């Protein structure tokens, strides 16, 4: 998983940290000050639930307290991923939550991604900032910092990180295009019900999305391939540069 988030550009240098619950009293975590794309099994660290190292030759991440908080508040969670995916982190740095119902798959997959206030990394401020959001969300933007996602296993935690970054891409495109055609409140209610049925891997209750009102009827909606979406982003960026 370290290679996955590194190869996708979700982390740079020695950024990010990942952990897995090993049992009732042990956590396996990535070491501090090491590229997540260069780790080996021998580099991993085992801690107890107080963050004390009980296995491995390296030091655990200075942000381990955030992971431990999530495990305490969410007994259903067995894996945590913290990274700095550029688009989603850009929204976090801009102070903008990803909480608008723009795409049905994102509503089902994540519900909403709230924005936690800034907390200094490696201090209790960070855990205190995200604590109010952990019980009812599976992904959180951390102001001026990055993103944390979690789930019942490593793959789910990673996929939620990937989905958060995809959500940010879509949200940015709508901002560049100058309009957002939000799903209606009725549509959101149906999707929240579907999330309760299909997102069985999360014990978090479906979090409410920002109230939405349809800005157009179904006939006005269009679908795009990823290539077409990328082309639109590039065109919007070029137009913006030309106006400056």
C-alpha positions as CSV (number, residue, x, y, z in Angstrom):
1,X,0.0,0.0,0.0
2,X,2.9,2.3,0.6
3,X,3.9,1.9,-3.0
4,X,0.3,2.5,-4.1
5,X,0.0,5.9,-2.5
6,X,3.6,6.8,-3.5
7,X,3.2,5.8,-7.2
8,X,-0.1,7.7,-7.4
9,X,1.5,10.9,-6.1
10,X,-0.5,10.9,-2.9
11,X,2.7,11.4,-0.9
12,X,6.1,12.9,-1.6
13,X,9.4,12.3,0.1
14,X,8.8,10.8,3.5
15,X,5.2,12.1,3.9
16,X,2.2,10.0,5.1
17,X,1.7,7.1,7.4
18,X,-0.2,3.8,7.3
19,X,-1.3,1.4,10.1
20,X,-3.1,-1.9,10.6
21,X,-4.8,-3.3,13.7
22,X,-3.1,-6.6,14.5
23,X,-5.4,-7.6,17.3
24,X,-6.9,-6.3,20.5
25,X,-3.7,-4.6,21.7
26,X,-1.2,-4.3,18.8
27,X,-0.9,-2.0,15.8
28,X,1.5,-2.4,12.9
29,X,2.6,0.9,11.4
30,X,5.0,2.5,9.0
31,X,8.2,4.1,10.3
32,X,8.9,7.8,10.5
33,X,11.2,9.5,8.1
34,X,11.0,7.0,5.3
35,X,9.6,7.0,1.8
36,X,6.4,5.0,1.6
37,X,7.6,3.8,-1.8
38,X,10.8,2.3,-0.5
39,X,9.7,0.4,2.6
40,X,10.3,-3.3,3.2
41,X,8.5,-5.6,5.8
42,X,11.6,-5.3,8.0
43,X,11.0,-1.5,8.3
44,X,7.6,-1.9,9.9
45,X,7.0,-1.0,13.6
46,X,4.6,-2.6,16.1
47,X,3.2,-0.5,18.9
48,X,0.7,-1.1,21.8
49,X,-2.4,0.9,22.1
50,X,-0.5,3.7,24.0
51,X,1.9,4.1,21.1
52,X,4.8,2.4,22.8
53,X,7.1,0.5,20.3
54,X,7.1,-3.2,21.1
55,X,8.5,-4.5,17.8
56,X,10.8,-3.4,15.0
57,X,14.1,-1.4,14.9
58,X,12.7,1.9,13.7
59,X,10.6,4.6,15.3
60,X,6.8,4.8,14.7
61,X,5.3,7.9,13.0
62,X,5.0,11.0,15.1
63,X,1.3,11.1,14.0
64,X,0.6,7.7,15.6
65,X,-1.7,9.3,18.2
66,X,-4.1,10.1,15.3
67,X,-4.2,6.5,14.3
68,X,-4.8,5.3,17.8
69,X,-7.6,7.8,18.3
70,X,-9.4,6.4,15.2
71,X,-9.0,2.8,16.4
72,X,-10.4,3.8,19.8
73,X,-13.4,5.6,18.4
74,X,-14.1,3.1,15.6
75,X,-13.9,-0.5,16.7
76,X,-14.9,-1.5,13.1
77,X,-11.7,0.1,11.7
78,X,-8.7,-2.1,11.1
79,X,-6.6,0.1,8.9
80,X,-5.8,3.8,8.6
81,X,-4.1,5.8,5.8
82,X,-2.9,9.3,6.0
83,X,-1.6,11.0,2.9
84,X,-1.3,14.3,1.0
85,X,-3.1,13.8,-2.3
86,X,-2.6,17.1,-4.2
87,X,-6.2,17.9,-5.2
88,X,-7.8,17.0,-1.9
89,X,-5.1,18.6,0.1
90,X,-5.6,21.7,-2.0
91,X,-9.2,21.9,-0.9
92,X,-8.0,21.4,2.7
93,X,-5.5,24.2,2.3
94,X,-8.3,26.4,0.9
95,X,-10.6,25.6,3.8
96,X,-13.2,23.9,1.6
97,X,-14.9,20.7,2.6
98,X,-15.8,18.1,0.0
99,X,-19.5,18.0,1.0
100,X,-21.5,18.8,-2.0
101,X,-23.6,16.1,-3.8
102,X,-22.0,16.3,-7.2
103,X,-21.7,12.7,-8.3
104,X,-23.9,9.8,-7.2
105,X,-21.0,7.3,-6.9
106,X,-19.2,9.6,-4.5
107,X,-22.3,10.1,-2.3
108,X,-22.6,6.3,-2.1
109,X,-18.8,5.7,-1.6
110,X,-18.0,8.4,1.0
111,X,-21.2,10.3,1.9
112,X,-19.2,13.5,2.5
113,X,-15.7,14.5,3.5
114,X,-15.7,17.1,6.2
115,X,-12.9,19.6,6.9
116,X,-11.3,19.4,10.3
117,X,-9.5,22.5,11.7
118,X,-5.8,22.7,11.6
119,X,-3.8,20.9,14.3
120,X,0.0,20.9,14.5
121,X,1.4,17.5,13.4
122,X,2.8,15.3,16.1
123,X,0.8,17.1,18.8
124,X,-2.5,16.4,20.6
125,X,-3.9,19.3,18.5
126,X,-4.1,17.0,15.5
127,X,-6.1,14.3,17.2
128,X,-8.4,16.8,18.9
129,X,-9.1,18.4,15.6
130,X,-10.3,15.3,13.8
131,X,-12.0,13.6,16.9
132,X,-15.5,15.1,16.3
133,X,-15.6,13.7,12.8
134,X,-14.3,10.2,13.2
135,X,-17.4,8.4,14.4
136,X,-19.6,9.5,11.5
137,X,-17.2,9.7,8.6
138,X,-14.7,7.5,6.7
139,X,-12.6,10.3,5.3
140,X,-11.5,13.6,6.7
141,X,-9.8,16.6,5.2
142,X,-7.2,18.1,7.6
143,X,-6.9,21.9,7.1
144,X,-3.5,22.9,5.7
145,X,-2.3,19.4,6.0
146,X,-3.8,16.4,4.1
147,X,-6.3,13.6,4.3
148,X,-7.0,10.7,6.6
149,X,-9.1,7.7,5.5
150,X,-9.8,4.4,7.3
151,X,-11.8,1.2,6.9
152,X,-12.1,-2.5,7.9
153,X,-8.9,-3.4,5.9
154,X,-6.0,-1.8,4.1
155,X,-7.6,-2.0,0.6
156,X,-10.7,-0.1,1.8
157,X,-8.7,2.5,3.5
158,X,-6.7,3.0,0.3
159,X,-9.7,3.1,-2.0
160,X,-11.3,5.7,0.2
161,X,-8.2,7.8,-0.2
162,X,-8.3,7.4,-3.9
163,X,-12.1,8.2,-4.0
164,X,-11.4,11.4,-1.9
165,X,-8.9,12.5,-4.4
166,X,-11.2,11.7,-7.3
167,X,-14.0,13.7,-5.5
168,X,-11.6,16.7,-5.3
169,X,-10.8,16.4,-9.1
170,X,-14.5,16.5,-10.0
171,X,-15.2,19.4,-7.6
172,X,-12.4,21.4,-9.1
173,X,-13.7,20.8,-12.6
174,X,-17.1,22.2,-11.7
175,X,-15.4,25.2,-10.1
176,X,-13.4,25.8,-13.3
177,X,-16.4,25.5,-15.4
178,X,-18.3,28.0,-13.3
179,X,-21.3,25.9,-12.4
180,X,-22.3,23.0,-10.1
181,X,-25.4,21.0,-10.9
182,X,-26.1,19.5,-7.5
183,X,-28.1,16.4,-7.0
184,X,-31.6,17.2,-5.5
185,X,-32.4,16.5,-1.9
186,X,-34.6,13.6,-3.0
187,X,-31.8,12.1,-5.1
188,X,-29.4,12.4,-2.1
189,X,-31.9,10.7,0.2
190,X,-32.1,7.7,-2.2
191,X,-28.3,7.5,-2.4
192,X,-27.9,7.7,1.3
193,X,-30.3,4.7,1.5
194,X,-28.3,2.9,-1.1
195,X,-25.1,3.7,0.9
196,X,-26.6,2.0,3.9
197,X,-27.3,-1.1,1.8
198,X,-24.1,-1.3,-0.1
199,X,-21.4,0.3,2.1
200,X,-21.6,-2.6,4.5
201,X,-17.8,-2.2,5.2
202,X,-18.5,1.0,7.2
203,X,-20.2,1.1,10.6
204,X,-20.4,4.9,10.4
205,X,-23.9,6.2,10.0
206,X,-24.5,7.9,6.6
207,X,-23.4,11.4,7.2
208,X,-25.6,14.2,5.9
209,X,-24.6,16.1,2.9
210,X,-24.9,19.8,2.3
211,X,-28.6,20.5,1.4
212,X,-28.9,20.4,-2.3
213,X,-31.3,21.7,-4.8
214,X,-31.3,20.6,-8.4
215,X,-30.1,23.3,-10.8
216,X,-31.5,21.5,-13.9
217,X,-33.5,18.6,-15.0
218,X,-32.3,15.2,-16.1
219,X,-32.3,16.1,-19.8
220,X,-29.7,18.8,-19.1
221,X,-27.2,16.4,-17.5
222,X,-24.3,14.9,-19.4
223,X,-21.7,12.2,-18.7
224,X,-18.1,12.4,-19.6
225,X,-15.3,9.9,-19.9
226,X,-12.1,10.4,-17.9
227,X,-10.3,11.5,-21.0
228,X,-13.0,14.1,-21.8
229,X,-12.9,15.3,-18.2
230,X,-9.2,15.7,-18.3
231,X,-9.5,17.6,-21.6
232,X,-12.1,20.0,-20.1
233,X,-9.8,20.7,-17.1
234,X,-6.9,21.4,-19.5
235,X,-9.0,23.7,-21.6
236,X,-10.3,25.6,-18.6
237,X,-6.8,26.0,-17.2
238,X,-5.6,27.3,-20.6
239,X,-8.5,29.8,-20.8
240,X,-7.8,31.0,-17.3
241,X,-4.1,31.6,-18.2
242,X,-5.1,33.4,-21.4
243,X,-7.2,35.9,-19.4
244,X,-4.4,36.8,-17.1
